[in-house]
Amino acid sequence: MNNVIELLKAHRSIRKFKTDPVPQEVVEELILAGQCAATSSFIQACTVLQITDPATREHLCEAAAGQLYVKESPVFLVFCADMQRHQMACDMHDAVMLSGFTEQFLTASIDCALFAQNVLIAAESLGLGGCYIGALRNKIGEVDTLLGLPDKVYPVFGMCLGYPAQDPEIKPRLPLGVVLKQQRYSNDGDYQLIVDYDEQVRRYYRSRTGGTKDNSWSEQISDMLVKEARPHMLSFLQSKGFVLK
């Protein structure tokens, strides 16, 4: 195809980094690339916090289930869905902002995801690697307080960035026939495609772990979805002024 598509298809999560620093001008270029992502109705609802303080990094590492790369990666960013500046914009024009709508939560969160993916792709194009840290939401109240986030702002996820010190295999994705449908939704034929895919994922995990992990995709998903999924999130988001209506 072309170099951009090949770059996208070569994505791997990187969790081990060289100690080489990432120049600040590179970080700023990555953020500028992030800002160029699509944004719903031009709301531009993402704010990025670059965390350099070692003590703060240590606390964030603990909040994120002790993932060491949170404190060890040369760059750590926290992407926040931010409707606070929109309150400011309304105040500038003596307008009463109607907030708390679920649609606002969705558009701000999606804006963050699009922004962050641009950042990661741009980073990979420069030879950097990274991984998302959704585990910040395990203790999202602590993270919120630590970062001093005001109402109408919440941390969606973190991102580690740096020069890779590992070269992992590409994790296989679901077959195209499972995710691309024509005209109307149908899952006819998906079962066998997923059975075949399970074996592909099992081989991947065996290779990656030297045989210590032997899970299929469907086993991994079924194990995950029989457990509660951060039930504290609703009350936290409501306390921040999101999903109230």
C-alpha positions in Angstrom: 0.0 0.0 0.0 2.0 3.0 1.3 4.3 3.8 4.3 1.5 5.3 6.4 -0.6 2.2 6.1 2.4 -0.1 6.8 3.2 2.0 9.9 -0.3 1.6 11.2 -0.4 -2.1 10.6 3.0 -2.5 12.4 1.8 -1.1 15.7 2.9 -2.9 18.9 2.5 -1.7 22.5 6.0 -0.9 23.8 6.5 -1.3 27.6 10.3 -1.3 27.8 12.2 1.9 26.8 15.8 3.0 26.4 17.0 5.6 28.8 17.5 8.1 26.0 15.5 11.3 26.6 12.9 12.4 24.2 13.6 16.1 23.3 10.9 18.5 24.5 10.5 19.9 21.0 9.6 16.4 19.8 7.0 16.1 22.5 5.5 19.4 21.5 5.4 18.4 17.8 3.6 15.3 18.8 1.0 17.3 20.7 0.6 19.6 17.7 0.0 16.5 15.6 -2.6 15.4 18.1 -4.4 18.7 17.8 -4.9 18.1 14.1 -7.1 15.1 14.8 -10.8 15.3 14.0 -12.8 17.1 16.7 -16.6 17.0 17.1 -18.1 20.3 16.2 -14.7 21.9 16.7 -15.0 21.5 20.5 -11.3 20.6 20.9 -12.0 19.0 24.3 -8.7 17.3 25.1 -6.1 18.6 27.5 -2.8 16.8 27.9 -0.7 16.8 31.1 3.0 16.0 30.7 4.2 14.5 34.0 7.9 14.8 34.7 7.9 15.0 38.6 9.3 11.6 39.9 7.0 11.6 42.9 3.9 12.2 40.9 5.0 9.5 38.5 5.5 7.1 41.4 1.9 7.8 42.6 0.5 7.3 39.2 2.4 4.1 38.9 0.8 2.9 42.1 -2.6 4.0 40.9 -2.1 2.1 37.6 -1.6 -1.3 39.3 2.1 -0.9 39.6 2.9 -0.8 35.9 6.6 0.2 36.2 6.8 1.8 32.7 4.5 4.6 34.0 7.4 5.9 36.1 10.2 4.6 33.9 9.2 5.8 30.4 11.0 8.9 29.2 7.7 10.6 28.6 4.4 10.1 30.4 1.3 11.9 29.3 -2.2 12.0 30.8 -5.1 12.7 28.3 -8.0 14.5 29.9 -11.5 15.1 28.5 -11.9 18.8 29.2 -15.1 20.8 29.1 -13.8 23.4 31.5 -12.6 25.8 28.8 -16.1 25.6 27.2 -17.5 26.9 30.4 -15.0 29.8 30.0 -16.1 30.3 26.4 -19.7 30.6 27.5 -18.8 33.0 30.3 -17.0 35.2 27.8 -20.3 35.7 26.0 -22.6 35.8 29.1 -24.2 32.5 28.0 -25.5 29.9 30.4 -23.7 26.6 29.6 -26.0 23.6 29.7 -23.7 20.8 30.9 -23.9 17.3 32.2 -25.3 15.7 29.0 -24.2 12.2 28.1 -23.5 13.4 24.6 -21.0 16.0 25.9 -19.2 13.2 27.8 -19.1 11.1 24.6 -17.8 13.8 22.3 -15.2 15.0 24.8 -14.0 11.4 25.4 -13.9 10.6 21.7 -12.0 13.8 21.1 -9.4 12.6 23.6 -9.1 9.2 21.9 -8.7 10.7 18.4 -6.1 13.2 19.7 -4.1 10.5 21.5 -4.1 8.2 18.6 -2.6 10.9 16.4 0.1 11.5 19.0 1.0 7.8 19.1 1.1 7.4 15.3 3.2 10.5 15.0 5.5 9.2 17.7 5.9 5.8 15.9 6.7 7.6 12.7 9.7 9.1 14.5 10.9 5.7 15.8 9.4 6.1 19.2 7.0 3.5 20.8 4.4 3.7 23.4 1.4 2.2 25.2 -1.9 3.4 26.6 -2.5 3.3 30.4 -6.2 2.8 31.0 -5.4 1.5 34.5 -5.3 5.1 35.7 -9.0 4.7 36.0 -8.5 2.0 38.6 -8.1 4.7 41.2 -9.4 7.6 39.2 -10.4 9.7 42.3 -6.8 9.6 43.5 -5.4 10.5 40.1 -7.9 13.3 39.8 -6.9 14.8 43.1 -3.2 14.3 42.4 -3.4 16.2 39.1 -5.6 18.9 40.5 -8.3 18.5 37.9 -11.3 20.9 38.1 -15.0 20.1 37.5 -15.8 19.1 33.9 -12.3 17.6 33.4 -11.5 13.9 33.9 -8.4 11.7 33.1 -9.3 9.3 30.3 -6.0 7.4 30.1 -2.2 7.8 30.2 0.4 7.2 27.6 4.0 6.1 27.9 6.4 7.1 25.2 10.1 6.6 24.5 12.6 4.8 22.3 11.8 1.1 22.3 14.1 -1.3 24.1 12.1 -4.3 22.9 10.8 -5.7 19.6 7.6 -7.6 20.3 5.6 -9.4 17.7 2.5 -7.8 16.2 -0.6 -9.0 18.1 -3.0 -10.5 15.6 -6.4 -8.7 15.2 -9.8 -10.1 14.5 -10.4 -11.3 11.0 -11.7 -8.7 8.6 -14.9 -10.6 8.1 -15.8 -10.2 11.7 -15.4 -6.4 11.8 -16.4 -5.3 8.3 -20.1 -5.8 7.4 -22.0 -4.8 4.3 -25.2 -2.9 4.4 -26.7 -4.4 7.6 -25.3 -6.0 10.8 -25.0 -9.8 10.6 -22.8 -12.1 12.6 -23.4 -15.1 10.4 -20.2 -17.0 10.0 -18.5 -15.0 12.9 -18.4 -18.0 15.2 -16.1 -20.1 13.1 -14.0 -17.1 12.2 -13.5 -16.5 15.9 -12.7 -20.1 16.6 -10.0 -20.0 14.0 -8.8 -16.6 15.3 -8.6 -18.1 18.8 -5.9 -20.5 17.7 -4.0 -17.7 16.0 -4.0 -15.7 19.3 -3.1 -18.8 21.3 0.0 -19.3 19.1 0.9 -15.7 19.5 0.8 -15.8 23.3 2.8 -19.1 23.4 5.5 -17.5 21.2 5.5 -14.2 23.1 5.7 -15.8 26.6 7.8 -18.9 25.8 4.7 -21.1 26.4 3.8 -19.7 29.8 0.5 -18.1 28.5 -1.9 -20.3 26.5 -5.0 -18.1 26.2 -7.3 -17.6 23.3 -9.0 -14.3 22.5 -12.5 -15.6 23.4 -11.2 -17.0 26.7 -9.5 -13.7 27.6 -12.7 -11.8 26.8 -15.0 -14.2 28.7 -12.7 -14.0 31.7 -12.8 -10.2 31.7 -16.5 -9.7 31.2 -17.7 -11.9 34.1 -16.1 -9.3 36.4 -17.2 -5.8 37.4 -15.7 -3.2 35.2 -14.7 -0.2 37.4 -18.2 0.4 38.8 -16.9 3.5 40.6 -16.6 5.3 37.3 -20.3 6.4 37.1 -20.3 8.1 40.5 -16.9 9.7 39.8 -18.0 11.1 36.5 -21.2 12.5 37.9 -19.1 14.1 40.7 -17.1 15.9 37.9 -20.2 17.1 36.1 -20.5 14.4 33.4 -23.3 12.0 32.5 -25.9 13.8 34.7 -28.6 13.6 32.0 
